[in-house]
Amino acid sequence: MKQKRMKSLFFTVFLYTAFIACSDEGGKDENGTVNPKEQWSATLKGDGEVLGAYPDLFSNYWEYTYDMTDYPDVALRIKGQYPHARYFSFSFYNDETGSAIGGINDYEMTSDPGDDNPFVVTSSKDNYFTLYVVPASMEESKIAKLPSKNVRKVTAGVRRLAICIRHYLGTDVNGVKDEYGGVELPLITGVDIHSLKEMPAPERTRSNIDKVTGKTFTQKSDDNRDVPFFLAPRSEYYPNNSTSYLYGRTRLKTDSVLIFSFIPVPIPQKVEEYENAKARYWSICLGSASNTRSYYSVYDKEANVEEGEKTTFIICRKQNPRLEEIKVKIEALNKLGGHWNLFVWDSEKIDIDGKPLGDVFTIMYRNILPDKDWEHSIARMTPTNYADAEGEPVDKVTEPEKQLAHKMLKDYGPYGFKYATSDFLSNDFHVKQ
């Protein structure tokens, strides 16, 4: 996985066919009414088996890009209702380079007068926010007159601005899974930076994200029995700067299982704990190394875990002839008080390109808003580059106490080992520590 390609890793790359064409009427419907869903891209679904770069299956994204050189005197007002979700944010990118140039997380947003921020305090109301995105040329005296504290200035020199909305675990008001988090997408309105008068939003244009290309490298270490986990380097191309990731990669034979254990990061139990949480959210995702798409995932509250205790994840192939015996043993271990989670990898599943997923997969351990001050935070590790023409991750470990999760984080760092199925099913089996 050459790093130039993997720069797109960890901002779940918008697969090209997911983008809708830009509206010539600024997102207006046939009656002339602005429809927010026409202003943003079609939903970029993490679980759609379409997005590359190992997306989280419990996430959804929307993108709006415009050419700032065509609208030098226009600011954006983005007004909407807080979604029902675990996490929500806006990220801003220089669309010519893919570099992150700002953004705002849910708990940082000031609500409209009379409303609550439901990511700060528990609230059953319909709560709204207003965000202004202003060009670098806008005078501070004018910015001060904008009726919101949520103002973000675009870096000087940016000619094409891309804005991304992220939702994780979106639901409706009753807690049922919902693509839009139970609300409409935010409405984008233009604002003249001199008069502060409302005007039509800039016409959305196609994002440069669809030019992402690259190669996948074969790794000798895929056949090692040990599967260490590394901290992913911060992506330089459309990254999610609020998220850190550990990754491991391996090849799994039909008659083997992969097992890794660790204590997951504790997560908040109520919104009042969000701001000071060790992490807002965690998940484990499995993706095919052949196409960097995710296919299997579990998140914190769905996993069989107990806070502060080791959790074990076991992966076997669907084609394993003793799969049913494996399931029976895991069920028995859990009845005895264990915390085991099973992933069944279907190496023969055909992807949208008509190719099998294969027997090489990548494991992603994702932490949103990790607290860097917490001693066991994955964000404290030293990043290790992915495989490229110059070597594999294991070849780039110069400080194992900082680069290897199980050494840096101790029990909070995952570490994997492959076993013969017969060994796992034996009566005297013990997980390698």
C-alpha positions as CSV (number, residue, x, y, z in Angstrom):
1,M,0.0,0.0,0.0
2,K,2.1,2.8,-1.2
3,Q,2.0,5.9,1.0
4,K,1.0,8.2,-1.7
5,R,-2.1,6.1,-2.2
6,M,-2.6,5.6,1.5
7,K,-2.6,9.4,2.1
8,S,-6.3,8.9,1.4
9,L,-6.4,6.2,4.2
10,F,-8.4,7.3,7.2
11,F,-10.5,10.0,5.6
12,T,-12.8,7.3,4.1
13,V,-12.1,8.3,0.5
14,F,-15.2,9.3,-1.4
15,L,-15.4,6.7,-4.2
16,Y,-15.9,8.4,-7.4
17,T,-19.3,7.1,-8.4
18,A,-20.8,8.3,-5.1
19,F,-20.6,12.0,-6.2
20,I,-23.7,13.5,-7.7
21,A,-23.5,16.1,-10.4
22,C,-23.7,19.8,-9.4
23,S,-27.0,21.5,-9.6
24,D,-27.1,24.4,-12.1
25,E,-29.7,26.1,-9.8
26,G,-27.8,26.1,-6.6
27,G,-29.7,23.2,-5.1
28,K,-33.2,24.5,-5.9
29,D,-36.0,22.2,-6.7
30,E,-38.6,22.7,-9.5
31,N,-40.5,25.2,-7.3
32,G,-37.4,27.3,-6.7
33,T,-37.0,26.2,-3.1
34,V,-33.5,25.4,-1.9
35,N,-33.2,21.7,-1.0
36,P,-30.2,21.1,1.3
37,K,-29.9,17.5,0.0
38,E,-29.3,18.9,-3.5
39,Q,-26.6,21.2,-2.1
40,W,-24.5,18.4,-0.7
41,S,-23.2,15.2,-2.3
42,A,-25.2,12.0,-2.2
43,T,-24.6,10.1,1.1
44,L,-21.2,8.5,1.1
45,K,-22.0,5.4,3.1
46,G,-19.4,3.6,5.2
47,D,-21.3,0.4,4.9
48,G,-21.9,0.6,1.2
49,E,-18.9,-1.5,0.2
50,V,-18.0,1.3,-2.2
51,L,-15.8,3.7,-0.4
52,G,-12.1,3.0,-0.3
53,A,-9.5,3.5,2.5
54,Y,-11.1,1.3,5.1
55,P,-14.1,3.4,6.2
56,D,-16.0,2.7,9.4
57,L,-19.1,0.9,8.6
58,F,-21.1,3.0,11.1
59,S,-20.3,6.3,9.4
60,N,-21.9,8.5,6.8
61,Y,-20.4,11.5,4.9
62,W,-21.5,14.4,2.7
63,E,-19.3,16.8,0.7
64,Y,-19.7,20.3,-0.7
65,T,-17.0,21.9,-2.8
66,Y,-16.9,25.2,-4.5
67,D,-14.4,27.5,-6.3
68,M,-13.6,30.4,-4.0
69,T,-12.0,32.3,-6.9
70,D,-15.4,32.6,-8.5
71,Y,-17.0,33.9,-5.3
72,P,-14.2,36.0,-3.6
73,D,-16.7,38.2,-1.7
74,V,-19.0,35.4,-0.4
75,A,-19.0,33.8,3.0
76,L,-21.1,30.7,3.8
77,R,-23.8,30.4,6.4
78,I,-24.5,26.7,7.2
79,K,-27.5,26.3,9.4
80,G,-29.0,23.1,10.5
81,Q,-30.3,20.9,13.3
82,Y,-27.9,18.8,15.4
83,P,-28.2,15.2,14.2
84,H,-28.8,12.3,16.6
85,A,-25.4,10.6,16.4
86,R,-22.5,9.6,18.5
87,Y,-20.2,12.0,16.7
88,F,-20.7,14.9,14.3
89,S,-18.3,17.4,12.7
90,F,-17.4,19.6,9.8
91,S,-14.0,19.4,8.2
92,F,-12.5,21.9,5.7
93,Y,-10.0,21.0,3.0
94,N,-8.0,22.7,0.3
95,D,-9.5,20.8,-2.6
96,E,-6.4,21.4,-4.8
97,T,-4.1,19.6,-2.3
98,G,-6.4,17.6,-0.1
99,S,-4.8,19.3,3.0
100,A,-6.9,19.8,6.1
101,I,-7.3,23.5,6.8
102,G,-9.8,23.5,9.7
103,G,-13.1,22.4,11.0
104,I,-15.2,22.1,14.1
105,N,-16.3,19.2,16.3
106,D,-19.8,18.8,17.7
107,Y,-19.1,19.7,21.3
108,E,-17.2,22.9,20.2
109,M,-20.3,24.4,18.5
110,T,-22.4,27.1,20.1
111,S,-26.1,26.5,19.7
112,D,-28.6,29.0,18.3
113,P,-30.2,31.3,21.0
114,G,-32.5,29.3,23.2
115,D,-31.2,25.9,22.1
116,D,-28.9,23.3,23.7
117,N,-25.9,21.6,22.3
118,P,-27.0,17.9,22.6
119,F,-23.3,16.9,22.4
120,V,-22.6,18.8,25.6
121,V,-25.8,18.4,27.7
122,T,-28.6,15.9,27.5
123,S,-31.6,17.5,25.6
124,S,-34.8,16.2,24.1
125,K,-35.5,19.4,22.1
126,D,-34.9,20.0,18.4
127,N,-31.7,22.0,18.7
128,Y,-30.1,24.1,15.9
129,F,-26.7,25.6,15.1
130,T,-25.3,28.2,12.7
131,L,-21.8,28.0,11.3
132,Y,-20.1,30.7,9.2
133,V,-17.2,29.8,6.9
134,V,-15.6,33.1,5.8
135,P,-12.8,33.9,3.3
136,A,-9.4,35.2,4.6
137,S,-10.2,38.6,3.1
138,M,-13.2,39.3,5.3
139,E,-12.6,42.1,7.7
140,E,-12.6,41.4,11.4
141,S,-15.1,44.2,12.0
142,K,-17.6,42.4,9.7
143,I,-16.9,39.0,11.2
144,A,-17.7,40.4,14.6
145,K,-21.2,41.3,13.4
146,L,-22.0,37.8,12.3
147,P,-24.8,36.5,14.6
148,S,-23.0,33.3,15.7
149,K,-19.8,32.4,17.7
150,N,-19.2,29.5,15.2
151,V,-17.0,31.2,12.7
152,R,-14.1,29.6,10.8
153,K,-11.8,31.5,8.5
154,V,-10.5,29.8,5.4
155,T,-6.7,29.8,5.1
156,A,-5.4,32.6,2.7
157,G,-4.5,31.3,-0.7
158,V,-7.1,28.5,-0.8
159,R,-8.9,28.6,-4.2
160,R,-11.1,25.5,-3.9
161,L,-12.8,24.7,-0.6
162,A,-14.2,21.3,0.2
163,I,-16.4,20.9,3.3
164,C,-17.2,17.5,4.7
165,I,-19.9,16.6,7.2
166,R,-19.3,13.4,9.2
167,H,-21.8,11.4,11.2
168,Y,-21.1,8.3,13.3
169,L,-23.9,6.0,14.4
170,G,-26.7,8.3,13.1
171,T,-30.2,7.5,14.4
172,D,-33.6,9.1,14.3
173,V,-35.1,10.6,17.5
174,N,-36.2,7.2,18.7
175,G,-32.7,5.7,18.3
176,V,-33.4,3.8,15.1
177,K,-30.6,3.8,12.6
178,D,-31.1,6.6,10.2
179,E,-28.9,7.8,7.3
180,Y,-29.2,11.5,8.1
181,G,-29.2,11.3,11.9
182,G,-33.0,12.0,12.0
183,V,-32.6,15.5,10.6
184,E,-32.3,17.4,7.3
185,L,-28.9,18.2,6.0
186,P,-27.8,21.7,6.8
187,L,-28.8,24.5,4.5
188,I,-26.0,26.5,2.8
189,T,-26.6,30.2,2.2
190,G,-24.2,32.8,0.7
191,V,-23.5,36.0,2.6
192,D,-21.9,39.1,1.1
193,I,-18.8,39.8,3.2
194,H,-19.2,43.6,2.8
195,S,-23.0,44.1,3.3
196,L,-23.7,40.9,5.2
197,K,-26.7,40.5,3.0
198,E,-28.0,37.0,2.2
199,M,-27.4,35.7,-1.3
200,P,-27.5,32.4,-3.2
201,A,-24.9,29.8,-2.1
202,P,-22.0,29.3,-4.5
203,E,-22.5,26.6,-7.1
204,R,-21.2,23.3,-6.0
205,T,-18.4,21.9,-8.2
206,R,-16.8,18.5,-8.5
207,S,-14.2,17.7,-5.8
208,N,-10.7,16.6,-6.8
209,I,-11.0,13.6,-4.5
210,D,-11.9,11.5,-7.5
211,K,-8.3,11.7,-8.8
212,V,-6.9,9.5,-6.0
213,T,-4.8,6.6,-7.5
214,G,-2.1,4.3,-6.2
215,K,-0.9,0.7,-5.8
216,T,-1.1,-2.1,-3.4
217,F,2.1,-3.8,-2.3
218,T,2.5,-7.5,-1.4
219,Q,4.0,-7.8,2.1
220,K,6.3,-10.7,3.2
221,S,5.1,-10.0,6.8
222,D,1.6,-11.0,5.8
223,D,2.7,-14.6,6.4
224,N,4.3,-14.0,9.8
225,R,2.5,-15.6,12.8
226,D,2.7,-12.4,14.8
227,V,0.4,-9.5,13.9
228,P,1.6,-6.3,15.6
229,F,-0.4,-3.0,15.5
230,F,1.0,0.3,14.5
231,L,-0.3,3.9,14.7
232,A,-1.2,5.2,11.3
233,P,0.6,8.3,10.2
234,R,-1.6,11.4,9.8
235,S,-3.0,11.4,6.3
236,E,-2.0,14.3,4.1
237,Y,-5.0,13.9,1.8
238,Y,-8.5,14.6,3.2
239,P,-7.8,13.3,6.7
240,N,-10.1,13.1,9.6
241,N,-7.9,15.0,12.1
242,S,-10.2,14.1,15.0
243,T,-9.5,10.4,14.7
244,S,-6.5,8.1,15.4
245,Y,-6.0,4.6,14.0
246,L,-4.1,1.5,14.8
247,Y,-3.6,-0.9,11.9
248,G,-2.4,-4.4,11.4
249,R,-2.4,-6.6,8.3
250,T,-2.1,-10.3,7.6
251,R,-2.8,-13.3,5.4
252,L,-5.1,-15.9,7.0
253,K,-5.1,-19.5,5.8
254,T,-8.2,-21.6,5.7
255,D,-7.1,-23.8,8.6
256,S,-6.0,-21.0,10.9
257,V,-7.4,-18.4,13.2
258,L,-6.1,-15.0,14.2
259,I,-6.6,-13.9,17.8
260,F,-5.8,-10.5,19.3
261,S,-6.6,-9.2,22.8
262,F,-6.4,-5.8,24.5
263,I,-8.3,-3.5,26.9
264,P,-10.3,-1.1,24.7
265,V,-10.4,2.6,25.5
266,P,-13.2,3.5,27.9
267,I,-16.0,5.5,26.3
268,P,-18.4,8.0,27.8
269,Q,-21.8,6.8,29.0
270,K,-23.6,10.2,28.7
271,V,-23.1,13.4,26.6
272,E,-22.0,15.3,29.7
273,E,-18.8,13.2,29.6
274,Y,-18.1,13.7,25.9
275,E,-15.7,16.6,26.2
276,N,-13.3,15.0,28.7
277,A,-13.7,11.4,27.5
278,K,-10.6,9.1,26.9
279,A,-12.2,8.7,23.4
280,R,-15.6,9.4,22.0
281,Y,-15.9,6.1,20.1
282,W,-14.0,3.1,19.1
283,S,-14.5,0.3,16.6
284,I,-12.7,-2.6,14.9
285,C,-13.0,-2.8,11.1
286,L,-11.8,-5.4,8.7
287,G,-11.1,-4.5,5.2
288,S,-9.7,-6.2,2.1
289,A,-6.1,-5.3,1.3
290,S,-6.9,-5.8,-2.3
291,N,-9.2,-2.9,-2.6
292,T,-9.1,-1.0,0.8
293,R,-12.8,-1.3,1.4
294,S,-14.3,-2.4,4.7
295,Y,-16.6,-5.4,5.1
296,Y,-16.9,-6.3,8.7
297,S,-17.0,-4.1,11.8
298,V,-18.1,-3.9,15.4
299,Y,-18.2,-0.8,17.6
300,D,-17.8,-0.3,21.3
301,K,-21.3,-0.8,22.6
302,E,-22.0,-3.7,20.2
303,A,-18.9,-5.6,21.2
304,N,-18.7,-8.1,24.0
305,V,-16.6,-6.0,26.4
306,E,-16.4,-5.1,30.0
307,E,-14.7,-1.8,30.8
308,G,-11.2,-2.2,32.2
309,E,-11.0,-5.9,31.2
310,K,-9.3,-7.6,28.3
311,T,-11.4,-8.3,25.2
312,T,-10.5,-10.9,22.7
313,F,-11.2,-10.8,19.0
314,I,-10.9,-13.9,16.8
315,I,-10.9,-14.0,13.0
316,C,-11.4,-17.1,10.9
317,R,-12.3,-17.6,7.3
318,K,-15.7,-18.6,6.2
319,Q,-14.1,-21.4,4.3
320,N,-12.6,-22.9,7.5
321,P,-13.9,-26.5,7.6
322,R,-14.3,-26.3,11.4
323,L,-16.1,-23.0,11.5
324,E,-19.1,-24.4,13.4
325,E,-16.8,-25.9,16.1
326,I,-15.1,-22.5,16.4
327,K,-18.5,-20.9,17.0
328,V,-19.4,-23.4,19.6
329,K,-16.2,-23.0,21.5
330,I,-16.5,-19.2,21.5
331,E,-20.0,-19.4,22.8
332,A,-18.8,-21.7,25.6
333,L,-15.9,-19.3,26.5
334,N,-18.3,-16.4,26.7
335,K,-20.7,-18.4,29.0
336,L,-17.7,-18.9,31.3
337,G,-17.4,-15.1,31.6
338,G,-15.0,-14.5,28.7
339,H,-15.2,-11.5,26.3
340,W,-14.8,-13.0,22.9
341,N,-15.8,-11.4,19.6
342,L,-15.9,-13.4,16.3
343,F,-15.3,-12.1,12.8
344,V,-15.8,-14.5,9.9
345,W,-13.9,-13.3,6.8
346,D,-15.3,-14.4,3.5
347,S,-12.3,-14.5,1.2
348,E,-14.4,-15.7,-1.7
349,K,-16.9,-12.8,-1.5
350,I,-17.0,-10.9,-4.8
351,D,-16.5,-7.1,-4.6
352,I,-18.1,-4.5,-6.8
353,D,-15.1,-4.9,-9.2
354,G,-16.0,-8.5,-9.7
355,K,-12.9,-9.8,-7.8
356,P,-12.8,-11.9,-4.6
357,L,-11.8,-10.2,-1.4
358,G,-8.9,-12.6,-0.9
359,D,-7.1,-13.9,2.2
360,V,-5.2,-10.7,3.1
361,F,-7.0,-8.2,5.2
362,T,-6.3,-5.1,7.3
363,I,-7.6,-4.6,10.8
364,M,-8.4,-1.0,11.9
365,Y,-8.8,0.0,15.5
366,R,-10.3,3.5,15.4
367,N,-10.5,6.0,18.2
368,I,-12.4,9.3,17.7
369,L,-11.2,12.3,19.7
370,P,-8.6,10.3,21.7
371,D,-7.4,12.1,24.8
372,K,-3.7,12.6,24.2
373,D,-3.1,13.2,27.8
374,W,-4.3,9.8,28.8
375,E,-1.4,7.5,29.5
376,H,-2.9,4.6,27.4
377,S,-4.0,6.8,24.4
378,I,-3.1,5.4,21.0
379,A,-2.5,9.1,20.0
380,R,0.6,9.1,22.2
381,M,2.4,6.5,19.9
382,T,4.9,7.3,17.2
383,P,3.3,6.7,13.8
384,T,4.7,4.1,11.4
385,N,4.4,4.4,7.7
386,Y,2.6,1.8,5.6
387,A,4.3,-0.5,3.2
388,D,5.8,1.1,0.1
389,A,8.5,0.4,-2.4
390,E,11.1,1.1,0.4
391,G,9.9,-1.4,2.9
392,E,7.2,-2.8,5.2
393,P,6.0,-1.4,8.5
394,V,8.0,-4.0,10.5
395,D,11.1,-2.8,8.7
396,K,10.5,0.8,9.8
397,V,10.3,0.1,13.5
398,T,13.2,2.0,15.1
399,E,11.6,2.6,18.5
400,P,9.5,-0.4,19.4
401,E,8.6,1.0,22.8
402,K,6.8,3.8,21.0
403,Q,5.7,2.3,17.7
404,L,4.3,-1.1,18.7
405,A,0.9,-0.9,20.4
406,H,1.4,-3.8,22.8
407,K,4.7,-2.4,24.0
408,M,3.7,1.3,24.2
409,L,0.2,0.8,25.6
410,K,0.7,-2.5,27.5
411,D,-2.6,-4.2,28.1
412,Y,-4.4,-1.4,26.2
413,G,-2.5,-2.2,23.0
414,P,-3.7,-5.0,20.6
415,Y,-1.3,-7.7,19.5
416,G,-2.3,-10.6,17.3
417,F,-1.0,-14.2,16.8
418,K,-2.1,-16.9,14.4
419,Y,-2.9,-20.4,15.5
420,A,-3.8,-23.6,13.8
421,T,-7.5,-24.2,14.2
422,S,-6.8,-27.6,15.9
423,D,-4.7,-25.8,18.5
424,F,-7.5,-23.3,19.3
425,L,-10.0,-26.1,19.6
426,S,-7.8,-28.2,21.9
427,N,-8.7,-28.4,25.6
428,D,-5.4,-26.8,26.8
429,F,-5.5,-23.8,24.5
430,H,-4.2,-20.4,25.9
431,V,-4.0,-17.1,24.2
432,K,-0.4,-15.9,23.6
433,Q,0.2,-12.8,25.8
